Amino acid sequence: MSGGFIVNPLHRHWCLCVAATVVLALALSGLAMPGAWLVGATVAAGLVAVLGGGELKPARAVLRPAQSIVGIMAAAPLAAVGFDTARGYFAVSAVVSASTLALCLGCAAVVFWRGRGTISRATAVLSTLAGGASGISTMAAELDVDHRYVAFSQYLRLVIVTITLPFVLVAVGLHAGPTHSTGPSMSWQSVIAVVAVIGLAGLCGERMRMPAPYLLAPLVATVGLELLLPSLRFDLPFPITAAAYAVIGWQAGGSFTRSSMRLFLRLLPITLALIAVMIAACFALAFGVAMWLDIPLGEAYLATSPGGIYAVMATAADTGSGPVVSTLQVIRLLTMVLAAAIAARVLAAPPASPTPRSSSRPVTERKLQHG
């Protein structure tokens, strides 16, 4: 061993990753891009992993609390909606969720057909589910799917939906209005509840053998607490949510490799085409919702947009939209996360017999599990 001044390459890569994450996230935040820390961390980790020739894997001690925080955040909007309000919109929410799920399954069939031999059915389904990109991508890393393509497809759709959202709303005549109050800050009871969910829910989910226990168990626990104790609030401080999103982004982007990037580039045209189909189909669905509930088309599109829930929530507040937006988005998000868990269990069975062509090449599905 020579000199004490040699820097571990892995440590150097992490330093570059953290620095690039901060720069990209701040730049995206300056452009008012929701999910800036999630997207920035994914891009930063992906660049460092691909250019550096090695994967970056967040430690379990960091990753598991981040997954729990994402689970809490996925369920938190339910507190703002309220159970009575959600019950009033249940019928339309069920129709929208079922229609969107059917659309996603159709898109998944196309992805599976186009990526035959490299993309499994479970991977295709998780990559096309519209809603809860961060939750589904987090879950994918714990399941027997190609979580890299899932993250690539989910975050690409998130970015495109977020960028196009203001233009669509302006085109249909929905403009900014009075913003809604964010309500009181978290009480000490809420803080205790959050700490308990982060510390215990994932462990209980693991004991119960739930899929992606450190995401789903906190999500279920948060929903249960919100229904039992409506006074609790789960509006976590921005530094905590930003750090959690950054860790999830590192988990997704840090697993990118040069071979996986070649696969992504080959599937990029069909991925973009299907994202366009989803946006168009959800816009068509918004027409039906607008007529059903007698609300403006722009408000209906906010309720049916294919993902980008946090951008949608912020825009809904800025435009003075009603509770239908939050209700439909939250119920559909929970539907998609549940569908992802079921699909991963049902469809992840090994294929009956690989073809000689596919068996002669490395298959990207057999990934290294994240810790």
C-alpha positions in Angstrom: 0.0 0.0 0.0 1.4 3.4 -0.9 0.8 6.8 0.4 -2.1 7.8 2.7 -3.3 10.4 0.2 -5.0 7.9 -2.2 -8.7 8.6 -2.3 -11.0 5.6 -2.6 -12.6 5.8 -6.1 -16.0 4.9 -4.6 -15.8 7.8 -2.2 -14.8 10.1 -5.0 -17.7 9.0 -7.1 -20.1 9.6 -4.2 -18.7 13.1 -3.7 -19.2 13.8 -7.4 -22.7 12.4 -7.2 -23.7 14.5 -4.2 -22.2 17.7 -5.8 -23.9 17.1 -9.1 -27.2 16.3 -7.4 -27.2 19.7 -5.6 -26.3 21.6 -8.7 -28.9 19.9 -10.9 -31.6 20.0 -8.2 -31.1 23.7 -7.6 -31.1 24.4 -11.3 -34.4 22.4 -11.8 -35.9 24.1 -8.7 -35.0 27.4 -10.3 -37.1 26.3 -13.3 -40.0 25.5 -10.9 -39.8 21.8 -11.8 -41.6 19.7 -9.1 -39.6 16.7 -8.1 -36.4 18.5 -8.8 -34.4 16.6 -6.1 -35.7 13.3 -7.4 -34.9 13.9 -11.0 -31.6 15.7 -10.3 -30.4 12.9 -8.1 -31.4 10.3 -10.7 -29.6 12.0 -13.5 -26.5 12.8 -11.3 -26.1 9.2 -10.1 -26.8 7.8 -13.5 -24.0 10.0 -15.1 -21.5 9.1 -12.4 -22.3 5.4 -12.5 -22.2 5.2 -16.3 -19.1 7.4 -16.8 -17.3 5.9 -13.7 -18.0 2.3 -14.8 -19.5 1.2 -11.4 -22.8 1.2 -9.6 -23.6 3.4 -6.7 -25.7 1.8 -4.0 -27.0 3.8 -1.0 -26.6 2.0 2.3 -29.6 0.3 3.9 -29.4 2.6 6.9 -30.0 5.5 4.6 -32.2 3.9 2.0 -34.9 2.3 4.3 -35.8 5.6 6.0 -36.0 7.3 2.6 -38.3 4.6 1.3 -40.5 5.1 4.4 -40.7 8.8 3.9 -41.7 8.4 0.3 -44.5 6.0 1.5 -45.7 8.6 4.0 -45.7 11.3 1.4 -47.7 9.2 -1.0 -50.4 8.8 1.6 -50.2 12.3 3.1 -52.5 14.0 0.6 -55.4 11.9 1.9 -55.4 14.0 5.1 -56.0 17.1 3.0 -58.9 15.4 1.1 -60.7 13.9 4.1 -62.5 10.6 4.1 -66.0 12.1 3.7 -64.9 14.0 0.6 -63.1 11.0 -0.9 -66.3 8.9 -0.3 -68.3 11.4 -2.3 -66.0 11.0 -5.3 -65.5 7.3 -5.0 -67.5 6.3 -8.1 -65.7 8.6 -10.5 -62.4 7.8 -8.9 -63.0 4.1 -9.4 -63.9 4.6 -13.1 -60.8 6.8 -13.7 -58.5 4.4 -11.8 -59.8 1.4 -13.7 -59.6 3.1 -17.0 -56.1 4.3 -16.4 -55.0 0.9 -15.2 -56.5 -0.7 -18.4 -54.6 1.9 -20.5 -51.4 1.1 -18.7 -51.7 -2.6 -19.1 -52.2 -2.1 -22.8 -49.1 0.0 -23.0 -47.3 -2.7 -21.0 -48.2 -5.3 -23.6 -46.6 -3.1 -26.2 -43.4 -2.6 -24.2 -43.2 -6.4 -23.5 -43.6 -7.1 -27.2 -41.0 -4.5 -28.2 -38.5 -5.6 -25.6 -39.0 -9.3 -25.9 -36.0 -11.2 -24.5 -34.8 -8.2 -22.4 -38.0 -6.9 -20.7 -40.2 -9.1 -18.5 -43.9 -8.8 -18.2 -43.6 -7.5 -14.6 -41.0 -4.9 -15.7 -43.3 -3.8 -18.5 -46.2 -3.3 -16.2 -44.3 -1.4 -13.5 -42.7 0.8 -16.1 -46.1 1.9 -17.6 -48.2 2.4 -14.4 -49.2 6.0 -14.4 -49.2 7.5 -11.0 -46.7 7.4 -8.0 -43.5 7.4 -10.0 -41.3 7.6 -6.9 -43.2 5.0 -5.0 -43.3 2.5 -7.9 -39.6 3.1 -8.7 -38.7 2.6 -5.0 -40.7 -0.6 -4.9 -39.2 -1.9 -8.2 -35.7 -1.9 -6.6 -36.9 -4.4 -4.1 -38.6 -6.8 -6.6 -37.5 -9.2 -9.3 -37.8 -6.7 -12.1 -35.4 -4.5 -14.1 -35.8 -1.5 -11.8 -33.4 0.6 -14.0 -35.8 0.6 -16.9 -38.8 1.1 -14.5 -37.1 4.2 -13.1 -36.1 5.4 -16.5 -39.6 5.1 -17.9 -41.4 6.4 -14.8 -39.2 9.5 -14.3 -39.2 10.3 -18.1 -43.0 10.3 -18.0 -42.9 12.4 -14.8 -40.7 15.1 -16.4 -42.8 15.2 -19.7 -46.1 15.4 -17.8 -44.8 18.1 -15.5 -43.4 20.2 -18.4 -46.5 19.9 -20.6 -49.0 20.4 -17.8 -48.9 24.3 -17.8 -49.3 24.4 -21.6 -52.3 22.1 -21.6 -54.0 24.1 -18.9 -53.5 27.4 -20.6 -54.8 25.8 -23.9 -58.0 24.9 -22.2 -58.4 28.2 -20.4 -57.4 27.3 -16.8 -55.3 30.1 -15.2 -53.9 30.8 -11.8 -56.3 31.8 -9.0 -56.3 32.3 -5.3 -54.0 29.8 -3.6 -55.2 27.7 -0.7 -53.8 27.8 2.7 -51.5 24.9 3.6 -53.0 24.7 7.1 -51.2 24.4 10.4 -47.8 23.0 10.9 -47.2 19.5 12.3 -48.1 19.0 16.0 -46.0 17.1 18.4 -48.4 14.2 18.1 -47.9 14.2 14.3 -44.1 14.2 14.8 -44.3 11.2 17.1 -46.6 9.4 14.6 -44.1 10.1 11.7 -41.1 8.9 13.8 -43.0 5.7 14.8 -44.1 5.0 11.2 -40.5 5.4 9.9 -39.0 3.4 12.7 -41.5 0.5 13.0 -43.8 0.2 10.0 -41.1 -1.1 7.6 -39.9 -3.7 10.1 -43.5 -4.9 10.6 -44.0 -5.1 6.9 -40.9 -7.1 6.5 -42.0 -9.6 9.2 -45.4 -9.9 7.3 -43.4 -10.5 4.1 -45.0 -7.6 2.3 -43.5 -6.7 -1.1 -41.3 -3.6 -0.8 -42.1 -3.5 3.0 -40.3 -0.2 3.7 -42.5 1.6 1.2 -45.8 -0.1 1.4 -46.0 -0.7 5.2 -45.5 3.1 6.0 -48.0 4.0 3.2 -50.6 1.7 4.7 -49.8 2.8 8.3 -50.2 6.5 7.3 -53.5 5.9 5.6 -54.7 4.0 8.7 -53.6 6.8 11.0 -55.2 9.5 8.8 -58.5 7.6 8.9 -58.4 7.0 12.6 -57.0 10.3 13.7 -57.9 13.0 11.1 -56.2 15.7 13.2 -52.8 14.3 12.4 -50.8 16.0 9.6 -47.9 14.4 7.7 -46.5 17.6 6.0 -42.8 16.8 6.4 -40.3 19.6 6.3 -38.7 20.3 2.9 -35.1 19.3 3.9 -36.3 15.9 4.9 -38.4 15.3 1.8 -35.6 16.6 -0.4 -33.1 14.3 1.2 -35.4 11.3 0.9 -36.0 12.0 -2.8 -32.3 12.4 -3.4 -31.6 9.0 -1.9 -34.4 7.4 -4.0 -32.9 9.1 -7.1 -29.4 7.7 -6.2 -30.9 4.2 -5.8 -32.5 4.4 -9.3 -29.8 6.3 -11.2 -26.8 4.7 -9.4 -27.7 1.3 -10.8 -27.5 2.4 -14.5 -24.8 0.7 -16.5 -23.5 1.2 -20.1 -25.4 -2.0 -21.2 -28.6 -0.8 -19.6 -28.3 2.6 -21.3 -28.0 0.9 -24.6 -31.3 -0.9 -23.8 -32.9 2.4 -22.8 -31.8 4.1 -26.0 -33.2 1.2 -28.1 -36.6 1.4 -26.2 -36.6 5.2 -26.1 -38.8 5.7 -29.2 -41.5 3.3 -28.0 -41.3 4.7 -24.5 -41.8 8.3 -25.7 -44.7 7.2 -28.0 -46.5 5.4 -25.2 -46.1 8.5 -22.9 -47.7 10.6 -25.6 -50.5 8.0 -25.9 -51.1 8.1 -22.1 -51.3 11.9 -22.1 -53.7 12.0 -25.0 -55.9 9.2 -23.5 -56.0 10.9 -20.0 -56.9 14.1 -21.7 -59.8 12.3 -23.4 -60.8 10.8 -20.1 -60.9 14.3 -18.7 -63.7 15.2 -21.1 -65.8 12.5 -19.5 -65.0 13.6 -16.0 -65.7 17.2 -16.8 -69.2 16.3 -18.1 -69.9 13.8 -15.3 -69.0 16.3 -12.5 -69.8 19.5 -14.4 -66.4 21.0 -13.8 -63.9 22.9 -16.1 -61.9 20.7 -18.5 -58.7 22.0 -17.0 -59.6 20.9 -13.5 -60.7 17.5 -14.9 -57.3 17.1 -16.6 -55.6 17.9 -13.4 -57.6 15.1 -11.8 -56.8 12.6 -14.6 -53.2 13.5 -15.7 -51.0 10.5 -16.0 -48.7 11.1 -13.0 -46.8 14.0 -11.6 -49.1 14.1 -8.5 -47.0 16.7 -6.6 -46.9 19.0 -9.6 -50.6 18.5 -10.0 -51.3 19.3 -6.3 -49.3 22.5 -6.5 -51.0 23.5 -9.7 -54.4 22.7 -8.3 -53.8 25.0 -5.4 -52.5 27.7 -7.7 -55.6 27.5 -9.9 -58.1 27.3 -7.1 -59.3 23.8 -8.2 -61.7 21.8 -6.0 -61.1 18.7 -3.9 -61.9 16.4 -6.9 -58.3 16.8 -8.1 -56.7 15.6 -4.8 -59.3 12.8 -4.4 -58.9 11.3 -7.9 -55.1 11.6 -7.8 -54.7 10.0 -4.4 -57.1 7.1 -5.0 -55.5 6.4 -8.3 -52.0 6.6 -6.8 -53.0 4.0 -4.2 -54.5 1.9 -6.9 -51.3 1.9 -9.0 -49.0 1.1 -6.1 -51.3 -1.8 -5.2 -51.3 -2.9 -8.8 -47.5 -2.8 -8.9 -47.2 -5.0 -5.9 -49.7 -7.5 -7.3 -48.1 -7.5 -10.8 -44.6 -8.1 -9.4 -45.8 -11.1 -7.4 -48.0 -12.6 -10.2 -45.9 -11.9 -13.3 -42.4 -12.3 -11.9 -42.4 -16.1 -12.4 -39.4 -17.3 -14.5 -40.2 -17.9 -18.2 -40.9 -21.5 -19.2 -38.0 -21.9 -21.6 -35.8 -19.2 -23.0 -35.2 -19.2 -26.7 -31.6 -20.1 -27.9 -31.3 -16.5 -29.1 -32.2 -14.9 -25.8 -30.1 -17.4 -23.8 -26.9 -16.6 -25.6 -26.9 -13.0 -24.4 -26.9 -11.5 -20.9 -30.4 -10.7 -19.7 -30.8 -7.4 -17.8 -33.6 -8.7 -15.7 -31.2 -10.6 -13.3 -30.1 -7.5 -11.5 -28.0 -7.0 -8.4 -30.4 -6.4 -5.5 -30.0 -3.1 -3.7 -29.4 -3.2 0.0 
